[in-house]
Amino acid sequence: MKVLIQIVKEANVKVDNKIVNQIENGYLLFVGIEITDTKEVIEKMAIKVANIRINKDDEGKTNLSLKDVGGKILSISQFTLCADSTSRRPSFTKAANKEMAINYYEYFNKLLENEGYEVKTGCFGKHMDVSLINDGPFTIILDSDKF
């Protein structure tokens, strides 16, 4: 599983030129589910996202979680994070199939809600236009294979 986290001042997602969800002050998450992922991997990543301390405290140090700053989450499924880009044409064979991906993506979002976050989503499997104002800019990539 891969999750790209961007700290945002605002973000929205459109489908067919209509905003389907938006947030202010929080995390924009791009979520990639891989064929090797398990419930345990999803749970581990949800805990990591829920508790990662990447928001600035009063001294300007990245020491606070999203919960500490009262932020929200906009979660977007993005299978392209799972690309094998070792050649000139990326392969997506590491990405989970649609059924597995949607089940684990929804499970991941539910776990974040259970941690007390307001989680908004895009439209799984649809072409989406995502807009954001990145705060910092600050972007982190979490890869379940690395912890």
C-alpha positions as CSV (number, residue, x, y, z in Angstrom):
1,M,0.0,0.0,0.0
2,K,1.2,3.5,-0.8
3,V,-0.3,6.7,0.6
4,L,0.8,10.1,-0.5
5,I,-0.1,12.8,2.1
6,Q,-0.2,16.4,1.2
7,I,-0.9,19.0,3.9
8,V,-3.5,21.3,2.3
9,K,-5.1,24.6,3.1
10,E,-7.9,23.5,0.8
11,A,-8.7,20.7,-1.6
12,N,-11.5,19.6,-3.8
13,V,-12.4,16.8,-6.2
14,K,-14.6,17.2,-9.2
15,V,-16.3,14.6,-11.4
16,D,-17.9,15.9,-14.6
17,N,-17.0,19.4,-13.7
18,K,-19.0,19.2,-10.4
19,I,-17.4,19.4,-7.0
20,V,-18.3,16.1,-5.2
21,N,-16.2,16.8,-2.1
22,Q,-13.9,19.4,-0.5
23,I,-12.1,20.2,2.6
24,E,-10.2,23.0,4.2
25,N,-7.1,22.6,6.4
26,G,-6.2,18.9,6.5
27,Y,-4.7,16.1,4.4
28,L,-5.2,15.3,0.8
29,L,-4.5,11.5,0.6
30,F,-3.8,9.7,-2.6
31,V,-4.3,6.0,-1.8
32,G,-2.8,3.1,-3.8
33,I,-3.8,-0.5,-2.9
34,E,-1.5,-3.3,-4.1
35,I,-2.2,-6.9,-4.8
36,T,-0.1,-8.0,-1.9
37,D,-1.9,-5.9,0.7
38,T,-3.8,-7.5,3.5
39,K,-6.2,-6.2,6.2
40,E,-3.3,-6.0,8.5
41,V,-1.4,-3.8,6.1
42,I,-4.4,-1.5,5.7
43,E,-4.8,-1.3,9.5
44,K,-1.1,-0.5,9.9
45,M,-1.3,2.3,7.3
46,A,-4.4,3.8,8.8
47,I,-2.8,4.0,12.2
48,K,0.3,5.6,10.7
49,V,-1.7,8.2,8.8
50,A,-4.0,8.9,11.8
51,N,-1.0,9.5,14.1
52,I,1.8,10.8,11.9
53,R,3.1,14.1,13.4
54,I,3.8,16.3,10.4
55,N,1.9,19.5,11.4
56,K,3.7,22.4,12.9
57,D,3.4,23.3,16.5
58,D,3.7,26.8,18.0
59,E,7.5,26.7,17.6
60,G,7.2,25.7,13.9
61,K,8.3,22.1,14.4
62,T,6.5,19.3,12.8
63,N,5.3,17.8,16.0
64,L,1.5,17.6,15.8
65,S,-0.9,15.1,14.3
66,L,-3.9,16.0,12.2
67,K,-6.1,15.4,15.2
68,D,-4.1,17.9,17.2
69,V,-4.8,20.6,14.6
70,G,-8.4,19.7,14.0
71,G,-7.9,18.8,10.3
72,K,-10.0,16.9,7.9
73,I,-9.2,14.3,5.2
74,L,-9.9,14.1,1.5
75,S,-9.1,10.6,0.4
76,I,-8.6,9.8,-3.3
77,S,-8.1,6.3,-4.6
78,Q,-5.1,6.3,-7.0
79,F,-4.0,3.0,-8.4
80,T,-1.2,4.7,-10.4
81,L,0.8,5.0,-7.1
82,C,1.4,1.3,-7.5
83,A,3.1,1.6,-10.8
84,D,6.3,-0.2,-11.6
85,S,8.1,2.6,-13.4
86,T,11.4,0.8,-14.1
87,S,10.7,1.0,-17.8
88,R,9.6,3.8,-20.0
89,R,6.0,2.6,-20.0
90,P,4.8,2.0,-16.4
91,S,3.2,-1.3,-15.5
92,F,0.3,-1.5,-13.2
93,T,0.4,-5.2,-12.4
94,K,1.2,-4.5,-8.8
95,A,-2.1,-2.6,-8.3
96,A,-5.0,-4.5,-6.8
97,N,-8.0,-5.5,-8.9
98,K,-11.1,-3.2,-8.7
99,E,-13.0,-5.4,-6.2
100,M,-10.1,-5.8,-3.8
101,A,-9.0,-2.1,-4.2
102,I,-12.5,-0.7,-3.4
103,N,-13.0,-2.9,-0.4
104,Y,-9.6,-2.1,1.1
105,Y,-9.9,1.6,0.2
106,E,-13.3,1.9,1.9
107,Y,-11.9,-0.1,4.9
108,F,-8.9,2.3,5.2
109,N,-11.3,5.3,5.2
110,K,-13.5,3.7,7.8
111,L,-10.5,3.1,10.0
112,L,-9.6,6.8,9.8
113,E,-13.2,7.7,10.7
114,N,-13.0,5.4,13.7
115,E,-9.9,7.4,14.8
116,G,-12.2,10.4,14.9
117,Y,-11.5,12.0,11.5
118,E,-13.9,13.5,9.1
119,V,-13.1,11.7,5.9
120,K,-14.4,12.8,2.5
121,T,-13.7,10.9,-0.7
122,G,-13.7,11.1,-4.4
123,C,-15.5,8.7,-6.7
124,F,-13.8,5.4,-6.9
125,G,-13.0,4.4,-10.5
126,K,-14.1,7.7,-12.1
127,H,-12.0,10.3,-13.8
128,M,-11.5,13.0,-11.2
129,D,-10.1,16.5,-11.3
130,V,-8.3,17.2,-8.0
131,S,-7.4,20.7,-7.0
132,L,-5.4,21.8,-3.9
133,I,-3.5,24.5,-2.2
134,N,-0.6,22.6,-0.7
135,D,0.5,24.2,2.7
136,G,4.2,24.4,2.8
137,P,4.4,22.7,0.4
138,F,4.5,19.6,2.5
139,T,4.2,16.1,0.9
140,I,5.0,12.7,2.4
141,I,5.0,9.3,0.8
142,L,4.2,6.3,3.0
143,D,5.0,2.8,1.6
144,S,3.9,-0.2,3.7
145,D,6.9,-2.1,2.4
146,K,9.2,0.3,4.3
147,F,7.9,-0.2,7.8
